[in-house]
């Protein structure tokens, strides 16, 4: 399995933005650039989570593909929305790092949510008007977020990646024993 | 502090809380308030339009600023309620613009436009188009952008506006472009 390289996706986005030089950019190029920037973050998370779980050495196996494809956009978004909050919801209390996920992962989580919303508009909303300015800032934010993700403390990152793959059950407190 | 209230016409002018509680000087600027906009003292609730009917379904039609006694004294204004000449939609837009300008800088932000949209989850969201100066995007850093987003969320929360804000940056030239495919 050849996993998409997040840096290549961001480079692709740069090329699409620059492709029309100084003239009016094509909407399809700008929209695709925004989409690629989001997918750079998505694939960065999913690749590392699956490498952790199945092992990088098994990237060519169906088991790797099964784990890789198990992560969906909605689950990742909800986790990122929760991590970005000042107080983590109770369901994470037993699984989250003691001091929270830290500023790097919070920065990443906010950026991912922003890029996912922008990607949704870019891919599906005919009323959305993509601009070179906005596509550029989205790619920049994506690149910065990817850097912060890679720089994040490894223990915190692994806690985050575990929650990407395994979501805590929503159990009522009186049922928890 | 001064409270900025969005107001309905009719019998029941307000429901719930004011949009924001901000320093008097901010309220005056945001609502283009003048001393002659005074409509009543603090003990009387001003009502507009047909005061015998419930007209909340028509949406907000006025903006009223409440300045209490102490704040009024400090600002050298008469305490009471003032009706802004601005439409609620314009005051709302300015309230969204304020935290974005504070975070990104007036040297980068020309104005802000808002429009309803949907987020990636299909929930109601607010597309916030930030119209920037031609070179602003090169001078914008991700930390300031994240700060702007956080301040905007905080403002929406304060105003009890549900939904995710989605930021979209554009220059005047880009907005004027005849976009193709």
Interface residues (C-beta under 8 A of the other chain):
Chain A: X24 X26 X27 X28 X73 X74 X77 X107 X110 X111 X113 X114 X116 X117 X118 X119 X120 X121 X125 X127 X128 X129 X131 X132 X133 X134 X136 X137 X140 X141 X144 X145
Chain B: X117 X118 X119 X120 X121 X125 X127 X132 X136 X137 X140 X142 X145 X146 X149 X150 X164 X166 X167 X168 X169 X170 X171 X174 X175 X177 X178 X179 X180 X181
